[in-house]
Amino acid sequence: MPCCEEDTMPTPQPATRREWLGLTVLMLPTVLLALDMTVLHLAAPHLSADLKPTSAELLWILDIYGFMIAGFLVTMGTLGDRIGRRRLLLTGATAFGIASAMAAFATSAEMLIATRALLGIAGATLMPSTLSLLRNMFQVEQERTVAITVWMTGFIVGSAIGPLVGGALLEFFWWGSVFLLGVPVMLLLLVCGPLLLPEFRDEDAGAQDWTSALLSVAMVLAVIYGLKDMARNGVSLIPLLSIALGLAIGFLFVRRQRRLAEPMFDLSLFAIRTFSTSVAAMLLTILALSGAWLMVFQYLQGVLDLSPLEAGLVMLPPALVQTVASLLVPRLTRHLPHWQLVSAGLVMAAIGLLILLLVHSPAQIPLLILGMTVMGVGVMPMMILGTDMVVSAAPARKAGAASATSETATELGMALGIAVIGSIGAAVYRQHMLEQLPAGLPDELSLAAGDTLGGAIGAAAQLGPELAAPVMAAAREGFSLALHTNSAIGAGILAITAVLVAVMLRKPTPDDAANAEPTPPTSLDQQ
């Protein structure tokens, strides 16, 4: 087939064996990225002992990866629409593998920060590329829902096995081994990708507008940085200025897109009600979950005194049930419309968070497992069908931009949840500690114990038994109260989101029908 000849298809074509085999290839980056987000926190104490980073350097080692992914998603998604989604995926995979090897053998904190930044930029190419390729490879709606379900399952599997794989590697090897996981995965992707993945791009797209790309990156980075800084250090002038700067850059970005004849990002996508509602619902869902979900691992280790490996084993049953439940979602769509499944699932997830309010002691670990299982199962229709609705509502030739928007909403929701709901939980903890800490503590230990659960554990280690016991008792109770508070807030947000989805997506709109695109963008044979 000539390189630029358009392969028009008047009706959606069922996927062939090549597409289904290609789906297994597209799962590789999702499993890897989920693993990467989990194992680094396990490796942090080991790399700290070796590289001896300052506290600020350690925070950058942990955060820079997420910053870069969030900042570059939109740019990489729109770039894939222009140069080809497979080409961008394979280029990003090459960069990710090289950066992983460099990170594994980093000899200084500065080198590790730099390689983690490169990993983030490379990672930003992977998710929008894989999701937009799914949009083009699976044209039949039911098949696409199944494909996105399998793709999403990669996240669940990666998150579930992350603590187990990371714990095992750190038990026998040095901290850099957790980064080397990316090398064989990316090599397999580079070998199989050209054989099983077709190439797609938007032939009508103009050249990439690098000024818009720069504005997009600066906008998201400034907002994410401000939110994360507020989550860690509280409200202050610098993070507020950073967020304000990001919003101002965002205004310039929007104005530029509206004025350009061929904008980098087509803002008309947000005029499609299914698209805009699904993006908003995904952001709110992640926001609601992140305030409590991220605290559960701290609760298991800091309050219940489990090791990282034991905490991972406790969270394995919810992940297994969630995986099985996710595979049932496509079958349920044959009987119920998307909006009903998503709304009902969000209500179920809210109930799961409310169950966490009943957890008060180690004896109630089964109740915690139940709550996390109910929450995980309930949220799967939103994550699967919400993603499906985002990429399906947008024209297929804009699949890269739509996929990047979905992923950016997830990143922003996570940052907002940690900053806003997390800050509320932190305030509850601090107030409790202020009232319950025993008298006679040195000022520096009192401040540390009253600030975070980790600070309380560190302070207790420096105290005698007569003071350490009441400090830890107060910390455990205070952290439990914080977890309950965040769970209740998250449950309320999920309930509101369920109503939003039911009201906004119950009936299709003329805009949705007008923007539906039955034919895929140009398919190119570049093998």
C-alpha positions in Angstrom: 0.0 0.0 0.0 1.4 3.4 -0.8 2.5 5.4 2.2 -0.1 8.1 2.0 -3.0 6.3 0.4 -6.1 6.6 2.5 -7.7 3.2 3.5 -11.3 4.2 3.8 -13.8 1.8 5.4 -17.4 2.8 5.2 -18.4 0.5 8.0 -16.4 -0.6 11.2 -14.5 -3.7 10.6 -14.1 -6.5 13.2 -10.6 -6.9 14.6 -8.5 -9.7 13.2 -6.0 -12.0 15.0 -3.3 -9.4 14.4 -5.2 -6.7 16.4 -5.8 -9.1 19.3 -2.2 -10.1 19.4 -1.3 -6.4 19.2 -3.4 -5.8 22.3 -1.1 -8.0 24.3 1.8 -5.9 23.1 0.0 -2.7 24.2 -0.5 -4.1 27.7 3.2 -4.2 28.3 3.7 -0.4 28.9 0.6 -0.3 31.2 2.0 -3.1 33.4 5.4 -1.5 33.4 4.3 2.0 34.4 2.1 0.7 37.2 5.1 -1.3 38.5 7.4 1.7 38.2 5.1 3.9 40.3 5.0 1.3 43.1 8.5 -0.1 43.4 10.4 3.2 43.7 8.9 4.0 47.0 10.0 0.6 48.3 13.5 1.3 47.0 13.7 4.8 48.5 15.4 3.7 51.8 18.0 1.6 49.9 19.0 4.3 47.4 19.0 6.9 50.2 21.6 4.8 52.0 23.7 4.4 48.9 23.5 7.8 47.2 22.8 9.9 50.3 20.5 12.5 48.8 19.4 15.5 50.7 15.7 15.5 51.8 15.0 17.9 48.9 16.8 15.7 46.4 14.9 12.6 47.6 11.6 14.4 47.0 12.7 15.3 43.5 13.7 11.7 42.9 10.2 10.6 43.9 8.3 13.4 42.2 10.1 14.3 39.0 8.8 11.3 37.1 5.1 12.2 37.7 5.8 15.9 37.0 7.2 15.0 33.5 4.5 12.6 32.6 1.8 15.0 33.5 3.5 17.9 31.8 4.2 16.2 28.5 1.0 14.1 28.0 -0.9 16.6 25.8 2.1 17.4 23.8 3.0 13.8 23.1 -0.6 12.8 22.4 -1.0 15.5 19.7 2.5 14.7 18.4 1.4 11.1 17.9 -1.6 12.3 15.8 0.9 14.0 13.5 3.9 11.7 13.2 2.2 8.4 13.7 1.1 6.7 17.0 3.2 3.5 16.5 6.3 5.6 15.7 5.9 7.6 18.8 5.3 4.5 20.9 8.4 2.8 19.7 10.5 5.9 20.0 9.3 6.4 23.6 9.9 2.7 24.4 13.5 3.1 23.2 14.0 6.2 25.3 12.4 4.5 28.3 14.6 1.5 28.1 17.8 3.6 27.8 16.7 5.9 30.7 15.8 2.8 32.9 19.3 1.4 32.5 20.9 4.8 33.2 18.7 5.2 36.4 19.7 1.7 37.6 23.4 2.6 37.5 23.1 6.2 38.7 26.1 7.2 40.8 24.7 10.4 42.3 21.3 11.8 43.4 21.6 14.4 40.6 22.1 11.7 38.0 19.1 9.8 39.3 16.9 12.9 39.2 17.9 13.6 35.6 17.3 10.0 34.5 13.9 10.0 36.3 13.0 13.1 34.4 13.9 11.4 31.1 11.8 8.4 32.2 8.8 10.7 32.8 9.1 12.3 29.3 9.4 8.9 27.7 6.5 7.6 29.8 4.4 10.4 28.5 4.7 8.9 25.0 3.5 5.5 26.0 0.0 5.9 27.5 -1.6 8.2 24.8 0.1 6.1 22.1 -1.3 2.8 23.4 -4.8 4.1 24.0 -5.1 5.9 20.7 -3.9 2.8 18.8 -6.6 0.8 20.6 -9.1 3.4 19.3 -8.0 2.8 15.8 -7.4 -0.9 15.9 -10.7 -1.8 17.4 -13.5 -0.1 15.3 -16.4 -2.2 16.6 -17.7 -0.7 19.8 -18.1 -3.9 21.8 -14.6 -5.1 20.7 -13.1 -1.7 21.7 -14.7 -2.0 25.2 -13.1 -5.4 25.6 -9.8 -4.1 24.4 -9.8 -1.2 26.8 -10.8 -3.5 29.6 -7.8 -5.7 28.9 -5.6 -2.6 28.6 -6.8 -1.3 31.9 -6.3 -4.7 33.6 -2.6 -4.1 33.0 -2.7 -1.3 35.5 -4.4 -3.5 38.1 -1.9 -6.3 37.6 1.1 -4.0 37.7 -0.1 -2.3 40.9 -0.9 -5.6 42.5 2.4 -7.3 41.8 4.5 -4.1 42.3 5.1 -4.6 46.0 5.7 -8.3 45.6 8.2 -7.9 42.7 9.9 -4.9 44.3 10.1 -6.6 47.7 11.6 -9.7 46.1 14.2 -7.7 44.0 15.3 -5.6 47.0 15.6 -8.8 49.1 18.3 -10.2 46.7 19.6 -7.3 44.6 20.6 -3.7 44.8 18.1 -0.8 44.5 18.9 -0.3 40.8 17.4 -3.6 39.9 13.9 -2.1 40.2 14.7 0.1 37.3 16.0 -2.7 35.1 12.5 -4.1 35.0 11.9 -1.6 32.2 14.7 -2.9 29.9 13.4 -6.4 28.9 9.8 -5.1 28.7 10.7 -2.3 26.3 12.9 -4.7 24.2 10.0 -7.0 23.8 7.8 -4.1 22.8 10.4 -2.9 20.2 10.6 -6.4 18.7 6.8 -7.2 18.6 5.5 -3.7 18.0 6.5 -3.3 14.3 5.1 -6.8 13.6 1.8 -6.6 15.3 0.9 -2.9 15.5 -0.4 -0.9 12.5 0.5 2.7 12.0 -2.1 5.5 12.2 -1.9 9.3 12.0 -4.0 12.2 11.1 -3.1 13.1 7.5 -5.0 16.5 7.8 -3.0 17.6 10.9 -0.6 20.5 10.3 2.9 20.8 11.6 3.4 20.6 15.4 3.1 24.0 17.0 6.0 24.0 19.4 5.0 27.3 21.1 1.7 25.7 22.0 3.6 22.6 23.2 5.8 24.7 25.4 2.8 26.5 26.9 1.1 23.2 27.5 4.1 21.7 29.3 4.6 24.8 31.4 0.9 25.1 32.3 0.6 21.6 33.7 4.0 21.5 35.4 3.3 24.7 37.2 -0.2 23.6 38.5 1.0 20.1 39.4 4.1 21.5 41.3 1.9 23.9 43.2 -0.6 21.2 44.2 2.1 18.8 45.3 4.0 21.4 47.3 0.8 22.4 49.1 0.0 18.7 49.9 3.5 18.3 51.5 4.1 21.7 53.1 0.7 23.3 53.5 -0.7 26.4 51.9 1.9 29.1 51.3 2.8 31.8 48.9 5.1 29.9 46.5 2.7 27.0 45.6 -0.2 29.5 45.2 1.9 31.6 42.9 2.9 28.5 41.0 -0.8 27.5 40.5 -1.7 31.0 39.5 1.2 31.1 37.0 0.0 27.7 35.5 -3.6 29.0 35.2 -2.3 32.2 33.5 -0.3 30.1 31.0 -3.3 28.0 30.5 -5.3 31.1 29.5 -2.6 31.9 26.9 -2.7 28.4 25.7 -6.4 28.4 25.2 -6.4 31.8 23.5 -3.6 30.6 21.1 -5.5 27.4 20.2 -8.6 29.4 19.3 -6.7 31.8 17.1 -4.7 29.3 15.1 -6.1 27.9 11.9 -4.5 24.5 12.8 -4.3 24.4 16.6 -2.1 21.9 18.3 -5.1 20.8 20.5 -8.6 21.0 19.2 -10.7 22.6 21.9 -13.9 21.7 20.1 -13.5 18.3 21.6 -14.9 19.7 24.8 -18.1 20.7 23.0 -18.9 17.0 22.8 -20.9 16.4 25.9 -19.9 12.7 26.3 -16.2 13.6 26.0 -16.2 16.6 28.4 -18.5 14.8 31.0 -16.4 11.6 30.9 -13.1 13.6 31.4 -14.6 15.5 34.3 -16.0 12.3 35.9 -12.6 10.6 35.6 -10.9 13.6 37.2 -13.4 13.6 40.1 -13.2 9.9 40.6 -9.4 9.9 40.9 -9.6 12.9 43.1 -12.0 11.1 45.5 -10.0 7.9 45.6 -6.5 9.4 46.0 -7.2 11.1 49.3 -7.9 7.7 51.0 -6.4 5.1 48.7 -2.8 6.3 49.1 -3.3 6.4 52.9 -4.2 2.7 53.1 -0.6 1.5 52.5 0.6 4.0 55.1 -2.1 2.7 57.5 -1.1 -0.9 56.9 2.6 -0.2 57.6 2.6 2.7 60.0 -0.5 1.8 62.1 -0.7 -2.0 61.8 3.1 -2.3 61.6 3.2 -4.6 58.5 6.2 -4.8 56.2 5.9 -3.6 52.6 5.7 -7.2 51.4 3.0 -8.0 54.0 1.1 -4.9 53.1 1.3 -6.0 49.4 0.0 -9.4 50.3 -3.0 -7.8 52.2 -3.9 -5.8 49.2 -3.5 -8.7 46.8 -7.1 -10.1 47.3 -8.8 -6.8 46.4 -6.6 -6.6 43.3 -7.5 -10.1 42.2 -11.2 -9.6 42.7 -10.9 -6.3 40.9 -9.2 -7.9 37.9 -11.9 -10.6 37.6 -14.7 -8.0 38.0 -13.1 -5.7 35.3 -13.3 -8.5 32.8 -17.1 -8.7 33.4 -17.6 -5.1 32.4 -17.8 -5.7 28.6 -20.4 -8.4 29.1 -22.5 -6.2 31.3 -22.5 -3.5 28.6 -24.6 -5.9 26.5 -27.5 -5.5 28.9 -27.0 -2.0 30.4 -26.0 1.4 29.0 -22.6 2.8 29.9 -24.0 5.6 32.1 -26.0 3.2 34.2 -23.0 0.9 34.8 -20.7 3.9 35.6 -23.2 5.5 38.0 -24.0 2.3 39.8 -20.3 1.5 40.1 -19.5 4.9 41.6 -22.2 4.4 44.2 -20.7 1.0 45.0 -17.2 2.5 45.3 -18.6 5.1 47.7 -20.0 2.3 49.8 -16.5 0.7 49.8 -15.0 3.9 51.2 -17.6 4.2 53.8 -16.8 0.6 55.0 -13.3 1.9 55.8 -14.9 4.1 58.5 -15.5 0.9 60.5 -11.8 -0.1 60.6 -10.3 0.8 64.0 -7.8 -2.0 64.9 -5.6 -4.7 63.4 -8.3 -7.3 64.1 -10.4 -5.5 61.5 -8.0 -6.1 58.5 -10.7 -8.3 56.9 -13.1 -5.3 57.0 -10.4 -3.1 55.4 -9.9 -5.8 52.7 -13.7 -5.8 52.1 -13.9 -2.1 51.8 -11.0 -1.9 49.3 -12.5 -4.8 47.3 -15.9 -3.1 47.1 -14.3 0.2 46.2 -12.0 -1.4 43.6 -14.8 -3.3 41.9 -17.1 -0.3 41.9 -14.6 2.0 40.3 -13.8 -0.3 37.4 -16.8 0.7 35.2 -15.7 4.3 35.5 -12.1 3.6 34.6 -12.9 1.3 31.7 -16.1 2.8 30.2 -15.1 6.4 31.1 -11.9 5.9 29.1 -13.9 4.2 26.3 -16.3 7.1 26.2 -13.5 9.7 26.0 -11.7 8.0 23.1 -14.9 7.0 21.3 -16.6 10.4 21.6 -13.7 12.1 19.9 -13.1 11.7 16.1 -10.7 8.8 15.5 -8.2 11.1 13.8 -8.0 13.0 17.2 -7.5 9.8 19.2 -4.0 10.9 20.4 -5.3 14.2 21.8 -8.3 12.5 23.3 -6.2 9.8 25.0 -3.8 12.4 26.3 -6.7 14.5 27.8 -8.0 11.4 29.6 -4.5 10.6 31.1 -4.0 14.3 32.0 -7.3 14.4 33.8 -6.2 11.4 35.8 -2.9 13.0 36.8 -4.6 16.3 37.8 -7.2 14.3 39.8 -4.5 12.5 41.7 -2.6 15.8 42.4 -5.8 17.6 43.5 -6.8 14.7 45.7 -3.5 14.6 47.5 -3.4 18.4 47.8 -6.9 19.1 48.9 -8.3 16.0 50.5 -4.9 14.9 51.7 -4.4 18.3 53.4 -7.7 18.0 55.2 -6.6 14.6 56.5 -3.3 16.0 57.6 -5.0 18.8 59.5 -7.2 16.2 61.3 -4.1 14.3 62.3 -2.2 17.4 63.5 -5.2 18.6 65.6 -5.5 15.2 67.2 -1.8 15.0 68.0 -1.9 18.6 69.4 -4.5 17.4 71.9 -3.2 13.9 72.6 0.6 14.1 72.7 2.0 13.5 76.2 3.7 16.2 78.1 7.5 16.3 78.5 8.5 15.7 74.9 11.4 17.7 73.4 10.1 20.4 71.1 11.7 19.0 68.0 10.3 15.5 68.6 6.9 16.9 69.4 6.9 18.9 66.2 7.9 15.8 64.2 5.4 13.5 65.8 2.6 16.1 65.3 3.4 16.6 61.6 3.2 13.1 60.1 2.8 9.5 61.0 6.4 8.8 59.8 7.6 11.6 62.1 5.8 10.0 65.0 7.4 6.7 64.3 10.8 8.3 64.1 10.2 10.3 67.3 9.0 7.2 69.2 12.2 5.4 68.2 14.2 8.1 70.1 12.1 7.9 73.3 11.9 5.6 76.2 9.1 3.1 76.5 7.1 5.3 78.9 6.8 8.1 76.3 7.1 6.1 73.1 3.9 4.0 73.8 1.5 7.0 74.3 3.1 8.8 71.3 2.4 5.8 69.0 -1.0 5.3 70.4 -1.9 8.9 69.7 -0.4 8.7 66.2 -2.2 5.5 65.3 -5.5 7.0 66.5 -4.9 10.3 64.7 -4.0 8.6 61.4 -7.1 6.4 61.7 -9.2 9.5 62.1 -7.5 11.1 59.1 -8.2 8.0 57.0 -11.8 8.0 58.0 -12.2 11.7 57.2 -10.7 11.3 53.7 -12.8 8.2 53.1 -16.0 10.1 54.0 -15.1 13.0 51.7 -14.2 10.7 48.9 -17.5 8.8 49.3 -19.4 12.1 49.0 -17.5 13.1 45.8 -18.1 9.7 44.3 -21.8 10.1 45.0 -21.9 13.5 43.4 -20.0 12.1 40.3 -22.5 9.3 40.0 -25.3 11.8 39.8 -23.3 13.9 37.3 -22.9 10.9 35.0 -26.5 9.9 35.2 -27.8 13.4 34.4 -25.3 14.3 31.7 -24.9 11.0 29.8 -28.4 9.6 30.1 -29.3 10.7 26.6 -27.0 11.2 23.6 -26.8 14.7 22.2 -26.7 16.0 18.6 -23.1 17.1 19.2 -22.1 13.5 20.0 -23.7 12.2 16.9 -22.2 14.9 14.7 -18.7 14.2 16.0 -19.0 10.4 15.6 -16.5 9.2 12.9 -17.3 5.8 11.5 -14.1 5.6 9.4 -10.7 5.4 10.9 -7.9 7.8 10.1 -5.3 6.9 7.5 -3.7 3.5 8.1 -0.1 3.3 6.9 1.9 0.3 6.2 5.4 1.3 7.3 6.8 -2.1 8.2 
